Amino acid sequence: MRIRAAAARERLLRPFLCGVLLSLLSGASQANDGAERPKPPASPIQYFDSDPQACKPEAISASYKSHLLPYADQSPEVLAKLRRVQDDLTLASLKRCVQKGLLTRPQASVLFRELGLTLPGTVIPVGGRAAPPPQPSPATAP
C-alpha cells in the first residue's frame, strides 16, 4: 500500500517539479543573458555644419518649400506637427548661417518673413499656417 501511495505521489509531483525546475532554469538563463550582453554605445549627436551652398537664400527657400511635399497625404494634425519641427530646424539653420558669417542678418530676416516661419513654441493651427509674426505699423516703427 505504501508503495502505491508513493508511486501516486511521484506521478502527481513529477510534472509540477519539472515545471518549477524549467521556470527556474529559464529565469536564470534570462538573467545571465542580460548580465553577459554589454549595453549598446550611445549614438553620437551630429550637428549639421552649414556651408556656403546650404546658406544661400535660394537653397534655404527651395528646401523649406519642398521638405513637406512627401508628407502631403498625412492628416492635418501630423502636418501641423511636422511644420513646427520644420520651422524650428529652418530657424536654427538661419541662426547658424548668420553666426558663421555665411548669411547676413537682414537676409535671414527677409527669409524668415518670406517663408512665414514661426518662433519656437508658437502653436501651428491644424490645417493651416500659423499667423505671420506681428509687423510694426508704420506709425509705431522707429
C-alpha positions as CSV (number, residue, x, y, z in Angstrom):
1,M,0.0,0.0,0.0
2,R,2.8,2.4,0.9
3,I,4.5,1.7,-2.5
4,R,1.3,2.5,-4.4
5,A,0.8,5.8,-2.4
6,A,4.4,6.8,-3.0
7,A,4.1,6.0,-6.8
8,A,0.9,8.0,-7.0
9,R,2.5,11.0,-5.2
10,E,5.5,10.7,-7.5
11,R,3.3,10.7,-10.6
12,L,1.5,13.8,-9.4
13,L,4.6,15.7,-8.2
14,R,6.8,14.9,-11.2
15,P,5.0,17.3,-13.7
16,F,4.8,20.0,-11.0
17,L,8.5,19.7,-10.1
18,C,9.5,19.7,-13.8
19,G,7.5,22.9,-14.4
20,V,9.1,24.6,-11.4
21,L,12.6,23.5,-12.5
22,L,12.1,24.7,-16.0
23,S,10.8,28.1,-14.9
24,L,13.8,28.4,-12.6
25,L,16.2,27.4,-15.3
26,S,14.7,29.8,-17.9
27,G,14.7,32.7,-15.4
28,A,18.4,32.1,-14.6
29,S,19.1,31.9,-18.3
30,Q,17.4,35.3,-18.9
31,A,19.3,36.9,-16.0
32,N,22.6,35.6,-17.4
33,D,21.8,36.9,-20.9
34,G,21.3,40.4,-19.6
35,A,24.4,40.2,-17.5
36,E,26.6,39.0,-20.4
37,R,25.4,41.5,-23.0
38,P,27.0,44.9,-22.9
39,K,24.8,47.9,-23.3
40,P,25.0,49.4,-26.9
41,P,27.0,52.5,-27.2
42,A,25.2,55.8,-27.2
43,S,24.6,57.3,-30.6
44,P,26.8,60.3,-31.2
45,I,25.0,63.6,-31.7
46,Q,25.8,65.1,-35.0
47,Y,25.0,68.7,-35.9
48,F,24.6,69.9,-39.5
49,D,27.6,72.0,-40.4
50,S,26.4,74.9,-42.5
51,D,28.4,75.6,-45.6
52,P,28.2,78.4,-48.2
53,Q,26.0,76.3,-50.6
54,A,23.5,75.4,-47.8
55,C,23.3,79.0,-46.6
56,K,22.3,80.6,-49.9
57,P,18.8,82.2,-49.6
58,E,17.6,80.4,-52.7
59,A,18.7,77.0,-51.3
60,I,17.1,77.6,-47.9
61,S,13.8,78.7,-49.6
62,A,13.7,75.8,-52.0
63,S,14.5,73.3,-49.3
64,Y,11.8,74.7,-47.0
65,K,9.1,74.6,-49.6
66,S,9.9,71.0,-50.7
67,H,10.6,69.2,-47.5
68,L,7.0,68.6,-46.5
69,L,5.9,67.5,-50.0
70,P,6.4,63.8,-49.3
71,Y,4.0,64.0,-46.4
72,A,1.2,65.7,-48.2
73,D,-1.1,62.7,-47.7
74,Q,-0.8,62.9,-43.9
75,S,-3.5,64.2,-41.6
76,P,-3.7,67.9,-40.9
77,E,-2.6,67.2,-37.3
78,V,0.6,65.4,-38.5
79,L,1.3,68.2,-41.0
80,A,1.0,70.8,-38.2
81,K,3.5,68.9,-36.1
82,L,5.9,68.4,-39.0
83,R,5.6,72.1,-39.8
84,R,6.5,73.0,-36.2
85,V,9.6,70.8,-36.5
86,Q,10.5,72.2,-39.9
87,D,10.2,75.8,-38.7
88,D,12.4,75.1,-35.7
89,L,15.1,73.4,-37.9
90,T,15.0,76.2,-40.5
91,L,15.2,78.9,-37.8
92,A,18.2,77.1,-36.3
93,S,19.9,76.9,-39.7
94,L,19.3,80.6,-40.3
95,K,20.9,81.4,-36.9
96,R,23.9,79.1,-37.6
97,C,24.4,80.7,-41.1
98,V,24.4,84.2,-39.6
99,Q,26.8,83.1,-36.8
100,K,29.2,81.7,-39.3
101,G,29.0,84.8,-41.5
102,L,27.5,82.9,-44.4
103,L,24.3,84.9,-44.4
104,T,23.6,88.4,-43.2
105,R,21.1,89.2,-40.5
106,P,18.9,91.2,-43.0
107,Q,18.9,88.3,-45.4
108,A,17.9,85.9,-42.6
109,S,15.1,88.3,-41.5
110,V,13.8,88.5,-45.1
111,L,13.8,84.7,-45.4
112,F,12.0,84.4,-42.0
113,R,9.2,86.6,-43.3
114,E,9.0,85.2,-46.8
115,L,8.8,81.6,-45.6
116,G,6.3,82.5,-42.9
117,L,8.4,80.9,-40.2
118,T,7.1,80.9,-36.7
119,L,9.1,81.2,-33.5
120,P,9.7,78.1,-31.3
121,G,6.8,77.4,-29.1
122,T,4.2,79.0,-31.5
123,V,1.3,76.6,-32.0
124,I,0.7,76.0,-35.6
125,P,-3.1,75.6,-36.2
126,V,-4.3,72.3,-37.6
127,G,-5.0,72.6,-41.3
128,G,-3.3,75.8,-41.9
129,R,-0.3,78.1,-41.5
130,A,0.3,80.0,-38.3
131,A,-0.3,83.7,-38.4
132,P,2.7,85.6,-39.5
133,P,4.6,87.3,-36.8
134,P,3.2,90.8,-36.0
135,Q,4.8,93.6,-38.0
136,P,5.3,97.0,-36.5
137,S,2.9,99.5,-38.0
138,P,4.4,102.4,-39.9
139,A,3.1,104.8,-37.2
140,T,5.0,102.9,-34.4
141,A,8.1,102.0,-36.4
142,P,11.2,103.8,-35.2
